[in-house]
């Protein structure tokens, strides 16, 4: 378990641009060290804002996009092409504009496909795909992702792990179907906390006043069942990337004054 580190930016635009630059550096370094890199994407306004900032960055071509594996932390279980799908939004924000290898883009299954409306079967299939990509060096049924990004919800949820619901309590399965989510759509697929913790680095993104209380709860020692964001951490590093509004309820002792 790595101790959370905080970086606070002036506003959400600067946060997105700085996070995109940070991600480019991390991917380039991983590719130089191991030949390829793996990143887990997140949806929502902060995740998509980062992808849009990456798309417009002149440094984006430093990445060898053909040697990048992309995964998702969660997905809304809706039909293929639905504008609510995280995958659809990621394509619009970035993926359609860069030369990815389609075989290395691991979208979560959509509803209405081979699994019909069975989110649990779709989750099991994604877990099997992760297991096939895992090697002996990963020491588990999921790859050791270089960076896994998560948006933090106002209720402290990350991925589709909501406070008190069964998915946040899961300790064995790496991917689960989520039923009865408190925000629409109610049916989703999500990585679990054990899968999230396989990543070298976990980055939690939070911008806006509506995220301030969630950040304060998650960083003040709350339990992961009550505050799922508190249970999201990486093997080597856990990084909270916030704007000043989202950090407004945190004690200044948690982050260096210069970071704001």
Secondary structure, DSSP 8 states (H G I E B T S, - for coil): ---EEEEEESSHHHHHHHHHHHHHHHHHHHHHHHS-EEEEE--HHHHHHHHHHHHT-GGGGGS-GGGEEEEESEEE--BTT-TTSHHHHHHHHTGGGS---GGGB-----BTBTTBT-HHHHHHHHHHHHHHH--GGG-SSS---SEEEEE--TTS-BTTB-TTSHHHH--S-SEEEE-S-SSSSS-EEEE-HHHHTTSSEEEEEE-SGGGHHHHHHHTTT--TTT-GGGG---SSEEEEEEETTTTTTS-GGGS-GGG-
